[in-house]
Amino acid sequence: MAKKRKIDPVEGRKVLNFYRDRIASGELVDRSTAATATRYLLEELALIAPGNSVEVRVPPYGAVQCVPGPKHHRGTPPNVIELSPHSWFLLATGQKTWSELLAAGEINASGTRADLSKLLPIMTLK
């Protein structure tokens, strides 16, 4: 069963480009923009890697379960990835790599499947 989108793809891309432009100009990104960008990129991840074996958390804006494999039923999933909204944006859009952010301590990952490097970037921005 296909996952239902909450954010229109056209609106999502528009917000991602706005986010990128704000960062490039050295300006702060407002909470609404950060929340929409985060959620849109999480939706995209769930579409390209459907499943329930890994939970990606980007507090305070969202979380998604993805990657095919064993499904957990109760409590904390065995494979969890957590990172900040800004780090998630940089990672998902190809501005930083998994290994760069992991080495910098920007990604908290636990579990044998908690590695998204082969799925990234989700999209690049022009």
QUIKAFEN-V647929 format. One record per residue. N is the residue number from 1. SS is DSSP state (H for helix, E for strand, C for the rest). PSI is psi in whole degrees, 0 to 359 (* if undefined). NEAR is the number of other ideal C-beta (glycine too) atoms within 8 Angstrom. Layout:
((N;SS;PSI;NEAR) (N;SS;PSI;NEAR))
This chain:
((1;C;129;2) (2;C;142;3) (3;C;142;8) (4;C;134;4) (5;C;143;7) (6;C;334;5) (7;C;126;10) (8;C;133;6) (9;H;323;7) (10;H;315;6) (11;H;320;10) (12;H;313;14) (13;H;321;8) (14;H;315;8) (15;H;319;12) (16;H;318;15) (17;H;321;9) (18;H;315;9) (19;H;310;13) (20;H;316;10) (21;H;323;8) (22;H;316;11) (23;H;315;10) (24;H;327;6) (25;C;359;6) (26;C;12;4) (27;C;158;6) (28;C;151;4) (29;C;129;10) (30;C;159;6) (31;H;320;5) (32;H;316;6) (33;H;315;12) (34;H;318;14) (35;H;313;11) (36;H;316;12) (37;H;315;15) (38;H;310;14) (39;H;321;12) (40;H;315;13) (41;H;326;15) (42;H;319;14) (43;H;317;14) (44;H;318;12) (45;H;315;15) (46;H;330;12) (47;H;322;8) (48;H;340;8) (49;C;65;11) (50;C;144;8) (51;C;188;11) (52;C;17;8) (53;C;345;14) (54;E;137;16) (55;E;125;11) (56;E;122;13) (57;E;131;10) (58;E;79;13) (59;C;146;6) (60;C;14;2) (61;C;334;9) (62;E;172;9) (63;E;154;9) (64;E;146;10) (65;E;139;11) (66;E;183;13) (67;C;122;12) (68;C;150;6) (69;C;192;10) (70;C;138;5) (71;C;136;7) (72;C;157;9) (73;C;331;3) (74;C;148;3) (75;C;200;4) (76;C;131;4) (77;C;153;11) (78;C;340;10) (79;C;108;14) (80;E;137;14) (81;E;132;13) (82;E;136;10) (83;E;167;12) (84;C;160;7) (85;H;318;11) (86;H;315;8) (87;H;320;12) (88;H;316;13) (89;H;311;16) (90;H;319;10) (91;H;309;16) (92;H;334;13) (93;C;7;14) (94;C;13;8) (95;C;340;6) (96;C;154;8) (97;C;164;8) (98;H;311;11) (99;H;323;7) (100;H;311;8) (101;H;326;14) (102;H;314;10) (103;H;328;6) (104;C;358;6) (105;C;19;5) (106;C;348;8) (107;E;130;12) (108;E;117;7) (109;E;132;10) (110;E;143;7) (111;C;155;10) (112;C;339;5) (113;C;4;10) (114;C;64;11) (115;C;113;7) (116;C;6;14) (117;H;326;8) (118;H;348;5) (119;H;357;9) (120;C;152;11) (121;C;156;8) (122;C;319;10) (123;C;153;10) (124;C;150;6) (125;C;137;7) (126;C;*;2))
